[in-house]
Amino acid sequence: MTVAEPIRLTRKDFVSDQTVRWCPGCGDYAILAQMQKVMPELGIPKEKIVFISGIGCSSRFPYYMDTYGIHSIHGRAPTLATGLKTVNPDLSVWVVTGDGDGLSIGGNHLVHACRRNVDIKIVLFNNRIYGLTKGQYSPTSPRGLKTKSSPMGTIEQPLNPISVALASEATFVARTVDVMGNHMGDILLAAAKHAGAAFVEVFQNCVIFNDGTWESFSDRQVRDDNDLYLENGKPMVFGKNSDRGIIMGKSGLEVVELGEQYSLDDLVVHDTSSLSLAWMLSRLEYPMPLGVIFDVSRPTYGEMMWSQVEKAKATRGEGDLHKLYAASDTWVVGEMGGDGRDGGQAGQNIRADVKGEIEIGLDEQYVDEMVERITRDDELDERLGAMTLADLDPHAPVLVETSALMDHAISLMRDRNIGCLLVIRPDRHLAGILTEADILERVAGKVKNLHGVTVAEFMNPRPTTLSMNTPLVEALHLMSTHAFRHLPIVDEHDLPVGFVSVRDLVHFLATQL
């Protein structure tokens, strides 16, 4: 009998040919590097590995892994992963998601994937911000954080991903940090080897919209004093000099100084099988628990489902789809001959054996309501068709000259909380437009000295312009078909008098509707 050779793969085997497109300095790069490093250690063929993502910066992940991958829709990655793993139990299925994708629109799906104990690995990148949509607060943003969607500070209580996973009955829950390569690799490897729903939260930095959000727990100078590195069966000790620890106090976990009053023998010993301890650790903010917080063994969803399938086959035999279709409570449709009896030729009258009778008359009230609705819609179309941008009362333009420095322009956009600047020549005529998209695509992470470059180098020098007399529907059509988010408004002398954004148009139409 020939013994199969063990699979020998390297990190390079998992690096795809796609150009990695994240902002320079993004924590996603470190997570990707560790994932590609860990995969060869699993000894699994690449064709048996699948990465599934939703929508967000993290969701580009499947493109960069040379395995099978699915870039799915917002928040639904756990549902696809559940179906795929259920019908293909020999696959290693990974879900890559973010705090926005996974805990807002995808929160429901993540919860049920965990409670079912589907044998999938969920890696949640938590940067506490919406990065792909340019800086709105997310379900994990700390209360008071000022963002584009919370200019006075968010008033919402943030979700704790570890607490959510534990409450959802995940059987493996862990936390790591993007800049701690070795630690992250160990956690990903442990998650991969776990049979059941494994949830890993990764503290990840967004250099553009939420830079330094985890600095207290990631910066080399301070992290050892603020992080609690968990090891199963080991006492909970922390600090650069290992001079602090965790005891079980009257109200829960408490921090103490080691010395005359407390020793290692007084400290709580980590037990990954204790749900109550895991819950207390999930609520601990200082020190920040890192490592495997909870790890237990339970039957997986796939094991239990296939066990039922085999039991059904053993007791009832193989299924017969035709018999199922022809079972009770079905309609029998057949052909009738010219004399009304069965067996007529194709194309003749069709009969159906159904119980009861159906009222085929139309509801007159329904018809009246439908006609009234059509009339109202026609009136609205006529009213909107007569409106121009002047009815919108556009914003006055914020102007900079072509010689303005980029650091000044970016500060001006941030202080005014606007998405574009209109760029003018010395004679005040329109020279171009500078938008958020221009800054993200051409400036962010590429230009180190913003005081040394001008707006003229990065603006769009030939923008499409509108006038105040432009019909509203024409502006909407133009912006939707060309993906313009902002357009300048000029007078008859090509002097800028305002600008219009997609958000302005949508808000105005909502008030009219």
Secondary structure, 3 states (H helix, E strand, C coil): CCCCCCCCCCHHHHECCCCCCCCCCCCHHHHHHHHHHHHHHHCCCHHHEEEEECCCHHHHHHHHECCEEEECCCCCHHHHHHHHHHHCCCCEEEEEEEHHHHHHHCHHHHHHHHHCCCCCEEEEEECCCECCCCCECCCCCCCCCCECCECCCCCCCCCCHHHHHHHCCCCEEEEEECCCHHHHHHHHHHHHHCCCCEEEEEECCECCCECCCCHHHHCCCCHHHHEEECCCCCECEECCCCCEEEEEECCEEEEEECCCCCCHHHCCECCCCCHHHHHHHHCCCCCEEEEEEEECCCCCHHHHHHHHHHHHHHHHCCCCHHHHHCCCCCCEEEEECCCCCECCCCCCCEEEECCCCCCCCCCHHHHHHHHHHHHHHHHHHHHHHCCEHHHHCCECCCEEECCCEHHHHHHHHHHHCCCEEEEECCCCCEEEEEEHHHHHHHCCCCCCCHHHCEHHHCCECCCCCECCCCEHHHHHHHHHHHCCCEEEEECCCCCEEEEEEHHHHHHHHHHHC
